[in-house]
Amino acid sequence: MRGIFLEAELLNSVAFRSLSRWGLRVYMGFLSRRVIVKKKDKGRGDAHVIANNGQIVYCYSTAENDGIPRREFRNAIDELIALGFIDINHQGAGGRSRDMTTYSIVERWKKWNTPDYQPTPTPRIRNTKEGQGWQVYNTRQQKKSVTNMSPENPLSSDKIDTPKQKNRIIGVTKMTPEKMHEKAISA
């Protein structure tokens, strides 16, 4: 069965309403990647089950093709895990190894913001390798930042620091260019 189906309980939940713009887009991406099948249940009739739950792959390059920047995708994944919409089944190595992260769609969001809420058993492992990759580049950029290069003492001020007129504040007057020219000639 193809398509995205949302339950009324999900739409009215506090967790769903607290999703950010990118979190909502990424969640819809996960829902579009699930495969729903009918399962015969003897007592209740037909039930719908996610056939590929735990094997859903949504990688950074696919997200970029969907118009989601890498940083926003990463933050949305963290948000969806924290709110109880998805869990990581297998954390991939990424990059050239073709070992991709697989996800499960879960319903921990139903208990979000209640005392019964349980955080994910498998949080995303963040890259904390110092001296490699983005962290090194970002640190260098912060050191080169223009805002960090401002001098502690300003090089100019609105005060005259001459021996005769120490600490005299200069006032700004509105003069037309003609008056300035006349004053310059008379001086």
GITA-V863956 format. One record per residue. N is the residue number from 1. RES is the residue in one small letter. PHI is phi in degrees with one decimal (none if undefined). OMEGA is omega in radians with two decimals (999 if undefined). D_FIRST is the distance of its C-alpha to the first C-alpha in Angstrom with 2 decimals. Layout:
n/res/phi/omega/d_first
N/RES/PHI/OMEGA/D_FIRST
N/RES/PHI/OMEGA/D_FIRST
//
This chain:
n/res/phi/omega/d_first
1/m/none/-3.10/0.00
2/r/-105.8/3.08/3.82
3/g/123.7/3.10/6.83
4/i/-110.4/3.14/9.46
5/f/-116.7/-3.14/10.27
6/l/-116.8/3.13/13.92
7/e/-82.1/3.10/15.93
8/a/-61.7/3.12/19.41
9/e/-61.2/3.11/21.01
10/l/-65.9/-3.10/19.73
11/l/-63.0/-3.12/20.93
12/n/-92.1/-3.08/24.26
13/s/-75.9/3.12/24.92
14/v/-66.2/-3.12/27.92
15/a/-63.7/-3.13/26.16
16/f/-65.7/-3.14/23.50
17/r/-70.6/3.13/26.35
18/s/-90.7/3.12/28.45
19/l/-64.8/3.05/26.09
20/s/-75.3/3.12/27.78
21/r/-58.3/-3.12/26.57
22/w/-72.3/3.10/25.60
23/g/-61.3/3.12/24.12
24/l/-65.2/3.12/21.77
25/r/-62.9/-3.13/20.78
26/v/-68.5/3.11/20.27
27/y/-62.3/3.08/18.24
28/m/-63.4/3.06/15.86
29/g/-63.6/3.08/15.80
30/f/-65.5/-3.13/14.90
31/l/-63.7/3.12/12.07
32/s/-74.3/-3.13/10.65
33/r/-93.7/3.12/11.17
34/r/-81.6/3.11/9.43
35/v/-114.4/-3.10/6.68
36/i/-102.3/3.11/5.57
37/v/-126.5/3.06/6.32
38/k/-83.4/3.10/8.54
39/k/-123.4/3.14/12.09
40/k/-73.6/3.08/15.05
41/d/-117.9/-3.01/17.74
42/k/-60.4/-3.04/21.11
43/g/-88.0/-2.98/22.60
44/r/-114.3/-3.07/19.97
45/g/100.9/-3.12/17.39
46/d/-86.5/3.05/13.66
47/a/-124.6/3.10/12.72
48/h/-99.8/-3.08/9.65
49/v/-130.7/3.07/10.50
50/i/-81.5/-3.06/10.06
51/a/-72.5/-3.08/10.45
52/n/-104.4/3.14/12.25
53/n/-64.2/-3.05/14.31
54/g/94.8/-3.14/17.79
55/q/-122.2/-3.13/16.90
56/i/-76.2/-3.12/15.56
57/v/-113.4/3.07/18.01
58/y/-142.6/-3.02/19.12
59/c/-96.0/-3.08/22.63
60/y/-60.2/-3.12/25.43
61/s/-66.6/3.09/25.42
62/t/-66.8/3.11/21.79
63/a/-63.2/3.09/22.68
64/e/-63.0/3.08/25.76
65/n/-65.5/3.09/23.84
66/d/-82.7/3.11/21.80
67/g/89.5/-3.13/25.26
68/i/-107.1/3.12/25.72
69/p/-63.0/-3.06/29.18
70/r/-57.7/-3.10/29.64
71/r/-63.1/3.14/31.67
72/e/-66.7/3.10/29.30
73/f/-65.2/3.13/26.35
74/r/-60.3/-3.13/28.48
75/n/-65.6/3.11/29.60
76/a/-67.0/3.09/26.11
77/i/-61.1/3.11/25.03
78/d/-60.6/3.13/28.17
79/e/-65.4/-3.13/27.50
80/l/-65.1/3.09/23.96
81/i/-68.8/-3.11/25.42
82/a/-64.7/-3.12/28.40
83/l/-85.1/3.05/26.53
84/g/89.5/3.10/24.24
85/f/-92.6/-3.13/20.79
86/i/-135.8/3.00/20.51
87/d/-133.2/3.07/22.65
88/i/-86.7/3.10/23.74
89/n/-86.6/3.11/23.00
90/h/-144.5/3.12/25.19
91/q/-86.0/-3.12/27.49
92/g/-81.4/3.12/27.78
93/a/-86.9/3.11/31.04
94/g/69.5/3.08/29.65
95/g/64.6/-3.04/31.77
96/r/-78.9/-3.04/32.76
97/s/-73.5/3.13/31.84
98/r/62.5/3.07/28.09
99/d/-90.9/-3.02/27.55
100/m/-93.5/3.08/24.67
101/t/-74.5/3.07/23.92
102/t/-112.0/-3.04/20.78
103/y/-123.2/3.00/19.48
104/s/-118.2/3.00/17.98
105/i/-90.6/-3.07/16.53
106/v/-122.7/-3.12/18.97
107/e/-120.5/3.05/20.20
108/r/-67.4/-3.14/23.89
109/w/-60.8/-3.14/23.88
110/k/-63.0/-3.13/24.38
111/k/-105.1/-3.11/27.86
112/w/-62.3/3.12/28.70
113/n/67.2/3.03/32.24
114/t/-126.3/3.11/33.31
115/p/-64.2/-3.12/35.68
116/d/-82.1/-3.08/32.93
117/y/-67.1/3.10/30.91
118/q/-112.7/3.10/30.83
119/p/-66.5/-3.08/30.56
120/t/-61.8/3.06/28.36
121/p/-76.5/-3.12/29.74
122/t/-129.9/3.11/28.94
123/p/-70.2/3.11/30.00
124/r/-69.5/3.11/29.80
125/i/-84.6/-3.11/32.97
126/r/-86.1/3.12/34.81
127/n/-76.6/-3.13/36.90
128/t/-114.4/-3.13/40.47
129/k/-73.2/3.12/42.23
130/e/-82.6/3.12/45.39
131/g/87.4/-3.13/46.92
132/q/-135.0/2.92/43.70
133/g/59.0/-3.00/41.23
134/w/-61.6/-3.09/40.38
135/q/-60.6/3.12/42.64
136/v/-66.3/3.14/45.73
137/y/-60.1/-3.11/44.95
138/n/-63.4/3.12/44.30
139/t/-63.8/3.11/47.53
140/r/-63.4/-3.14/49.53
141/q/-65.0/3.13/48.18
142/q/-66.8/3.12/49.15
143/k/-69.1/-3.14/52.64
144/k/-87.0/-3.02/53.00
145/s/-56.5/-3.14/51.78
146/v/-64.9/-3.11/54.12
147/t/-66.9/3.12/54.03
148/n/-82.1/-3.07/55.39
149/m/-95.2/-3.12/58.26
150/s/-69.9/-3.11/59.99
151/p/-70.3/-3.14/63.55
152/e/-68.2/3.09/64.55
153/n/-106.2/3.14/67.56
154/p/-63.7/-3.11/67.15
155/l/-79.8/3.14/69.32
156/s/-133.8/3.09/70.46
157/s/-146.8/3.14/71.37
158/d/-96.9/-3.13/72.97
159/k/-111.3/3.06/76.24
160/i/-91.9/-3.12/79.36
161/d/-111.6/3.07/80.53
162/t/-90.8/-3.11/83.96
163/p/-58.9/-3.09/87.02
164/k/-74.3/-3.02/88.59
165/q/-121.7/-3.09/85.61
166/k/-65.4/3.08/83.45
167/n/62.2/3.06/80.32
168/r/-83.5/-3.11/81.00
169/i/-84.1/-3.14/77.77
170/i/-87.6/3.07/77.42
171/g/-91.8/3.13/76.44
172/v/-102.4/3.12/74.48
173/t/-113.9/3.11/76.17
174/k/-92.3/3.12/74.93
175/m/-122.3/3.06/77.16
176/t/-78.0/3.13/76.85
177/p/-59.5/3.12/77.27
178/e/-67.2/3.13/80.72
179/k/-65.4/3.12/81.96
180/m/-64.7/3.12/80.68
181/h/-64.9/3.11/82.56
182/e/-63.5/-3.13/85.74
183/k/-65.8/3.14/85.53
184/a/-67.7/3.13/85.10
185/i/-69.8/-3.10/88.15
186/s/-73.7/-3.08/90.33
187/a/-80.4/999/89.53
//
